[in-house]
Structure formats: structure tokens, C-alpha cells
Amino acid sequence: MRRPSARKRWSWRSQAFRGLLWQVVAVLLVGFAVWFLAHNTLENMRARGIQSGFDFLKGPAGFDIGESLIPYDALDPYWKAFLVGILNTLRVAIIGIGVATLFGTLLGIGRFSANAIVRGLCYAYTETFRNVPILLQLLFWYLVFTEVLPPVAEPVSVGPFLLSKAGFSFPWWVEGRWSVPAPGAFSMEGGASATPEFMAVLMGLVFYTSAFIGEIVRAGIAAVPKGQVEAASALGLPRGLQVRKVILPQALRVIIPPLTSQYLNITKNSSLAVAIGYPDVVSIANTSLNNTGRAVECISIIMLVYLVTSLSTALFMNWYNKRVAIQER
Amino acid sequence: MKKKSWIRKNLFANAWSSLATIVFAVLVVAYLPGLLNWMVVQAVFGPNVDACQAARGTGACWGVIAEKWRLIVFGRYPHLEQWRPALATVLLLGLLFASCVRKFWTLWLVPAWIVVWVVFFWLMHGGLGLSVVPTDQWGGLPLTIMLSTIAIAGAFPLSIFVALGRRSKLPAIRTLCTVYIELVRGVPLVSILFMASFLFPLFMPVGKSPDVLIRVIVGLILFWAAYLAETVRGGLQAIPKGQLEAAASVGLGYWQTQRKVVLPQALAIVVPAVVNTFIAIFKDTSLVTIVSLYELTGALSIALNSDANWRPFKIEGYLFIAALYFTFCFAMSRYSLWVEKQVHHG
């Protein structure tokens, strides 16, 4: 290739020159926008006398938190309140991912059932739950727990599992033995209970996301060519082995990437907990924001927490995806 | 005879299938009468509080919708002026439907949309002979439809540029677009709405903060543009390199290549995925209620929380707006199937 002459390189006709110019303009524009926003923010903060900085994290939070995985009380500092919130977010997201994957897989497989009723029910479930906003579903479940379910004294029971206004109670390993919950005067005694807030967020996330996961699993299974199953039958593999050795390994390759984004969605959608008062990181940040007025800091913390969780989930799932991908030799 | 073989094949093919059919039949016999009883037979359909209270626990109170539908559908918009949002929404929906029909896919749609938007905002906001209604009183279905349409109309064109930017050969532009997409997709919509609500006023010159509705719209557009950009990028990547080389060999420049060769093919490929994102945008406008804009979901809360008589029947209210959302979303997903067929035939 002939090198363009110096004069040509610096003319409008040179693609390289125009490219350079575009980039300089773009960087300058973005730089100016950032400077403009930062400048205005500082001006506004000075005008309104807003203090800034993350030093408030060391001061006492002064508010109670409904549920916590670690010991916490109102005298503890803000950073500990945020830690409680982060743990609560992770707890509901991780349990939600587990249950939604299980449910969604069953739904996806159900779409291939030999039984027309099972097929129809799985389809109806998918279409119903993915076409109603998750916030609405969350509020709905919260209302079911707080208004429709019976009071603590007379819970709905399915075996040792109890549902009431106190939430969902189940047997749990306490002090070296299984403890079964029973209605007490004001709360459930024995076993372990999940609060109505936690249950509402969890159910909202699971019902909504499993509809999407079901669709992903269905598409993944449908992507395995029919000849593969026929070949497996011709070899005399029983149905269970066909699924395990032939269908799943091929379907997983199609399923994993969109499944990853559903896992990320569960984590991000758990932020809707703020609407019903489950103390996740967004609720804690919202309360802290109202108490201290440090909007920039509190919102940065929310974004940072989610960015870190999103990025690490994506990294893990990419690693797993590489493992199940076709090994080309 | 045919029917019989269908039943055998689909309901009683093997032991498991028969078991499922029988279990389902038992469940229907056990629970369906109770459910129908609650939904229809014992239900109260008129706006009658006493009848509703009497039927509590045994029958649904659909009367709550008959009584409160104006508050649920229009939010806090002044009662006497509610014909304005109603007319504005009908106009907007009418044009939306018209835009979905192939016969109307002409250039006339552009001026039609401009006119309808102007009329929409005039009706909603007032002025020129109509009394002014400030934006904090807008609410309900008109707000839901307005927010989702504007978010789609704003985010989609922006997303095309961002997607092109992410695949650009210019490193600075590519980096900027990638960072923007990944940052936005890494955080929840709630945090963007908090930003629009709390931080945006700090970002603007002292004392010059726009209305919260505008701030939220800007937030929604910037948020969804990142998601749509990734969808569009999927289509861009599917275009074979030979197409670009062919465009270059007939002497098309970058923008000409994108506009005449790449985008028409890429966008056709991603129609289903784009409509799925549109559905998500529509559903997620419900989140603006967290920053105190009372669209459909929020309007239901204002309608019922303040009235102790009707408050116990909020479940019926939720079912009602869930049905509204479902209708819109299901229609959109069916429409996307149709468009997909059109695109592949053409």
C-alpha cells in the first residue's frame, strides 16, 4: 500500500485525519460535560451548605434495621448499616437465583411434556408472570402476607411449614436439634422464620424471573437437533441418560449466556425491595440519604455495590460458560 | 375417532401422563368451584361499600374498581379536567396502533407523530384556553403510556449511535461507548431514578433544575439506550463482512454504508429482541412510583391508601392493573411475532 503524502494526511479527505478529529471532539465534549456537572455540583453544594465526603460512614447510624445477618443496633456506625444492607441484598438474590433456576428449569422442561395439560399450564404461567411488572408482583405478594394471610395465632400449615402474617416459618437446626415452629403469643416460636418483607421480595423475584428462565431453557432444549435424540435412542440409551449425556450438554451451551443476564437481573431487581421496606442496600442508602443529606455519596455506594456484584457474577458465569462451550481441537 | 386418539396421545400417553391428568382433574374439581365462587358468584360488582364488607372473605369486591377507576386510571389529575388526559391518551394510542399497521408505514407518520405529541402536551399541561395542570398532578395510565413512548422514542435512536460507536474503529469513541454501556447495565434502574430525583438538581447550574418529570425522562432514556444498544449490536455483528467490503467497493462512505447497507439488515434481525426490550420498558415505567411520580401502580396506592373503607380491597385493584399491563404486554409480544414474519418474508 502506498503511504499517503504528508499533505494528504492532514486534509479532510484523509480518513485517518477525520477519525482523529472525531475522537478529539468526542473526548472534549465528554470532558466538558463531566467538568460542567462536577462544577455545578460543587457550586450547588456550597450554595446549599451541603457537606460532602465519606467521613459520615464512621458516625452512628441511629436507625434500627428490621432484619440482619450480623449483630447490629442503632448505635452502630453507618458503614455497618450498609454492610447489613449488602448482606441482605446478597441473601435474597442468591436464594432467589437458586429457587428461580429450579422452577424455571422445570417450566422449560414442562413445555415438552407428553401431557397437553402440563404443556398448557407451563405456557400460561410463563405468559402471565412475565407480562406483569415485577414491582406490581412484589407489592401484590407483600399485600398477601400483610393483609390476606391469617394472624400468627392461627397460621396456614403445610406439614411443619407455617404461613401467617409473621411470614414463612419452617423447621430449623437450633442448638443441636431440629426445632419445629409453633404459634406463640406474638410471634412464631421455635424453628426459623423469614419475614413477610423478605418473602415478598423473594416470591416476586422467583415468580417473575422463573418465567423468563423457563423460556430460556425451552429455547435451549429446542435448539438441540432432533436427530441427536433419535441417535441416542438408536444406541439404546434410556431416557434419563439421553437427557444427561446428550440433550443437556448441548442445550447448556445455548442456555448459559442468556441465563447469566437473568441472574444479573435478579440481583438488580432485588433493589425494588425499597418499595416494601425490606432492608436491602438501596433501602439503607435511601434512609441514610434522608438522614444525612449526602446524596452523592449514598447513590455512589449503591452503584458501586451493584457494579461489583454484576461484574463478579458476569466473570463467574463467563468462566462456567467457557467450561461448557464446545472444546475445539 | 380423531378426538379419541388425540386424547390418548396427549393426556394418557403413559403412566406419568395419566397421573398428571388425573391429579389436575382432582385439583380442578376441588378448587375451581371455590375460585369461581369468589371471582363471580359471590363477588360484588357495584360500587357498594357495605355489600363489599359483607362479602369480605367469600367474594371478590370488583366494586372497588367501579368506585375508584377514575383515580386509578388518571391519578391526581383534577376531576373535572379528566377528559383531557383521556382524549390525549386515546390520540396517542390511536397513532401507536396506526403506526403498527403496514398500510400506514409512510413518511406521513413523522408529521403525524409531531402533531400528536404537541396536542398531547397541550391537552395534558394546558394553556391556550385550557387551565394549566402542573406535572406533579399527572398520573395513571396517561403517564405510563407517555413515559414508555418517550423512553422508547428517545432511547432507540440514541442506542443505534452508541451501538455503532461500540463497534467503531476509533479507539476513543469505542472506549467511551463501551464504558457507558457497561456502567449503565451494571446498576439497577432504581439507582438511575434516584440519581434523576436527588442528584440531577445538583448537576444543573444553581437554581436552574428542570421539572422532576423531565429529569426522570432523561434518566429513562439514558438507561434504556444502553440496553437497546447491546441488542442492536447483536444485529450489527450478524452482518457478514462481505457486505461492508461490497459497500466500500462501490464507493460508499462510513455513514452511507451504515444507513443503506448495514442498519436495514441489522435492525431487521433484531426486531424480536428490540420489541422484548420495549415490553421491558413499558413494564418498568412502574418503577417511577418509587420517586413519587404516580403512574398506574402508584395511582392505585393513592386511590386506596387514603380511604379506609376501600383499603381492604386493594388485592382486587392490583389484579385489575395487572390485567391492564398484561393486555398491553401480551399484545406487544404477539405483534412482534407478526413483524418478525413480515421481515423474513420481505
Interface residues (C-beta under 8 A of the other chain):
Chain A: G19 W22 Q23 V24 A26 V27 V30 L37 N40 T41 E43 N44 M45 A47 S113 A114 N115 A116 I117 V118 L121 E127 T128 R130 N131 V132 P133 I134 L135 L136 Q137 L139 F140 L143 V144 E147 V148 K268 N269 S271 L272 V274 A275 V282 N286 L289 A295 V296 I299 I302 M303 Y306 L307 S310 L311
Chain B: N10 L11 A13 N14 W16 S17 A20 T21 F24 K169 L170 P171 A172 I173 L176 L183 R185 G186 V187 P188 L189 V190 S191 F194 M195 F198 L199 P201 L202 F203 M204 P205 V206 I279 K283 D284 S286 L287 T289 I290 T297 P312 K314 I315 Y318 I321 A322 Y325 F326 C329 F330 S333
